[in-house]
Amino acid sequence: MAIGVAISGFTFMRKVIGLDDTFLKSTCKGTFLVATCQDGNYNCYHIAWGVVDSERDESWSWFLLQLKDVIGELDGLVFISDRHPSIQKGVATVFPQVTYGACYWHVGQNLKNRFKSKDANTIFNQAAEAYKLSEFSAKFAKLKRRFPHAHDYLSNQVGVEKWTRAMFLGKRYNIMTTNIVEALNSTLKRAREYPLLLLLDAIVEKMVVWFNERREKAQNLTSPLTPKCERRLHHIWAEAGMLAPTQINANEWVVQGRDFNAVVDLQQMTCTCKKFDLEKLPCEHALKAAREIGEKKFYDCCSLY
């Protein structure tokens, strides 16, 4: 099931789709498959739903074929999941050109269950969340020294390009986890116990409420940014503190900090700290440079998504 207005709205979302499933509790049982992305205010934005007998190769292939029929083949599309083999196989078959990534929370849980080391997971988290390649390499080398088997698992069985921020091959912005099942279970609650048609009606009703609430909030916005992005920029600005920007040319700046001097290109939306490049929101260095040009310039440095 895909609702027309949700498909139309997907045009304006970041092209990062999370895939996941949850069990139904009705007398018919079955499994609920869902494709979800994130809107500009970091809310879950459900694109498509499907009910199948179980999570297996044929189920995910069917679901992804239906999804492809409604969203088409898009440049820069990214899929993220919990690394279920059927999802990986389905994505590779139906969407061979997309970039596939792993939910790093699920990778961390698997790491914890396999190696039973809190320290290994701490280093893993630091490596996964690093923006700069040099920072990732240093943390991952530390993991190799202390926990070589965990390093081997993450390198060879998972693939570092799947779960890291610094080495991911596509654009996943700030979206490192899926968190879909939790959102689904919270959304559906008792509806998971309903017969199928009543369940689908409950989903449509819930989405109507979401669209109306978000429409009303959007009409009252006074900023070009969504509320959560606006608050995040204010937080980043507070972090900028005593950074000292020096303009090099029309677009480039050197921003001096206590421990790190960053080079910012406002036109290309890049910074040597890599936060600006990867998240498509200005980092503290870019924000400091943009503010020198004009108060509203930093809005131009934000992704349209």
N, C-alpha and C positions, 0 to 999 in steps of 0.2 A: 504494500500500500504506500503510495506517495501522493501527498496532497499538492495540488497545482500551485498554490500560493507559496508553499515551502520550496518547491523546485525553482520557482521564479526568484525567490529571495536568495537562493543559493548563489546566484550570479554575483551578489554583493558580499559574499563571505570569503574568508581565506580558504583556499582549496586544500584543506587538510581534513580528511574524513576518517573518523574512528569507527572501527567495526567491532561489534561485540554481540553477546547473546545473553539471554536469561531464561530460566525455566518457567513454564506456565503451570498453574496450580489447579486448573479446571479439571473436570472429569476426563476430558480428551487429552490432557497433558500436552506434550509437544514443547518446542523450543522457539523462542522469539528472537529473531535476528534484527539488528538495527544498524543503520548508518547515520552517524551524527557528526556535525562539525561544531564550530564555535563562532558565535556572532561577535561583533565588535565590542560588546560589553562583557565578553568572556562567559556568556550563558550558553548552555547546550542548545543546539539548533538541530532538531531531528529532521532528516531528509527522507528516509524510507524505512519501512518496517516489513517484516515478513514472518510468517508462521510456518514452521517445518516440523517434521516428526522428530528429528534429532540433529545435532551438530556434526555433519559429516561432509565429505568432499562434494557430493551431489547437491546437498542443501546450499552450501555457500556458492557453488558455481551458478546455481539457479538464481540465487538472490543477487549476485553481482551482475549477472546478465540483465536482470530487470532494472537494476540500478543504472547500468550503462545505457539502457534504452531511454531513461528519463533525463540523465545529465550529460550524456554523450562522452566523447573523448576530449579531455581538457588539457591544455598545456600546463605543466607545473603541478599536476595533481599528485597528492601524497595520500597514502593510506597508512594508518597506524592501528595496530592490534596487539593482543596479548601473545602473539606468535603461535596461535593454534595452527597446526599443520594444514588443516582444511582451508583456513583463511589464506595462508600463504600460497597454497597451490591454486586457489581460486583467483586470487589477485594476479598471479603470474600468468594464468591462462586467459582471463577475461580482459585485464588491463596490463598488457605486457610492457607498456611504455612508462608506467607510473613509477614513482619512488616509494618503496615500502619501508616503513620504520616500525620499531618495536616500542611499546609502552615501557618506559624505563622503570616504572614502579613494579610492573609484573616481572621484568628481568631481575630487579632487586629482590623480589620475593623468592624467585627461583634460586638466586644466589644464596640467600639466607637458608633456604631449606636444604640445599646441597652441601654447603660448607660450614654452616653453623657458627659463623664468625661475625660478630658485631663490627669489629674493626675492618674486616674486608668490605662490608656493606658501606661503612662510612667513606672509605677511600673510593669505592665504586660510585657513590653519590657525587663526590667531589669531581671525579673524572667525567661523569655523565653531564654535569651541569656547567662544566668549564666552557667558556666562550672561545678563548684563544687556543689554537692548536698546541702552542708551547706549554700552556697550563695543563691541558689534557695529557700531553705526553709525559709530563713530570709526574702527575698523579698515577697514570697507568703504569709507568715504570716502577713507581713505589709499590703498587699492587703486585707487580710481577716479582719483585724482590721478596716481599713478605708472604704472598699467597700465590705461588706460581700456578697451582691447579685452578684457582679461580680466574686468574689471568688467561689461562689456556681456554677455559670454558667460554669466557666472554669474547675472546678473539676468534676462536675456531668454530664453536658451536652456535654462537649468537651472531657474531660479526660486529665489529666496533662501529661500522658505518650505520648500523641499525638503531643503536640506543644512545649514541653520543650527540651532544649539541654541536660540538666543534667539527666533527667529521661527517655529519649527515649530508647526503648528496643532494637533497632537495630543500625546499623552503617549508620548515615546520613551525616557524615563528617561535612563540613561547610554548607551543603545545608539545609537552614531553610525555604526557600521560593521556589515557583515554577516559578513565573515570566514568564510563558509560553505564556499567551495570549498577553502580551505586545510584546514579541519577535515574535510571530506569525503574529500579525497585522503589525509589522514593516517589516517582511520578505515578506508577501504576498501583502500588500498594494493593488494595483489595481487588482492583480490576483484573489482576493476574488470575484470580479465581473465577472470573466470569466466563460464560460460553463465548466462543470466538467472535460472533457478530457483536455481542454487547461489549466485548473488549475493544474491538475496533471503533465502535461508537464512542467509547470512553476516551480513546486516544484523540479522535477528531475533536470532541468537546474540549479536551484539555488544551489542544493546540489553538483552538479558537480563542480561548481565554488568554493564552500566552501572547498571541499576536495582538489582541486588543490592548492588553496591559502595556506591552512594549510600544505600541503605536502611540498610546496616550502619553507615555513617558517621553518618547521622542519628540512629540509636538511641543513639549515644555522645555526642551533643551535650549540653553543660551550659549553653549560652546559648540564648536565644530566637532569635538570629540565626544565619545560616549562618557557617561559619568565615571566608570571605573578607570578608563584611560586618562581622563582628566585628573583624577586623584593620583594616579600613578605618576603622571608628569610632575605634579606638585611634590610628590615624595622624592622623585629624582632631582628636582631642582634644589630641594633641601640638602641632598647629598653632595651637590656641586660645590657647596661651601666656598672655600677660598681658591678654587681653581682659577688660573690666570690665562685667558685666551690671548693669542697673538695672531693677527691675520697675516697670511702668506700671500694670497691673491684673492680674486673675487669669490672663490668658493672654499678655499682651504684655510685651515687654522691649525696652529699648534696650541694645545691646551695643556698647561703645566700643572701637575699635581705634586703632592708630597712624595709619592713613590713611583709615579709613572707619568711620562709625557705622551699625550695622545695626538695623533694627526687626524683631523676631521675634514671630510669633504662633504659639504652640505648639499651640493648638487647630486652627487652620486649616492648620497645617504650611506656613507661608510665612516668607520672610525677604527683605528688600530686596536682598540679594546674589543672589537667585534660584536659588541652588544647591539649597536646601531645596525650593523649589517644583517644580523640574524633575526632580530625581533621586529625590525622595521618601525621602531619607535626610537626617538632620540635618546641616547645615553646621556649621562651627566656632562660629558665633554661636548657632545653635539648641542645639548641644550644651552650650555654656557656660551658657545660660539654663536648660536642662532639668536640668543637674547641680545648680543652685542649689536646685531643688525637691526632688530626691532622686536617688540614684544610679541607680535603675532607671527613672526617668522618661524617659530618652532612648530606651529601647526602645519606649515608647509613641509616639514620634515617627517611627518607622520604618514604611514601607509594609508591609502584610501580605504582599506579594509577596516 
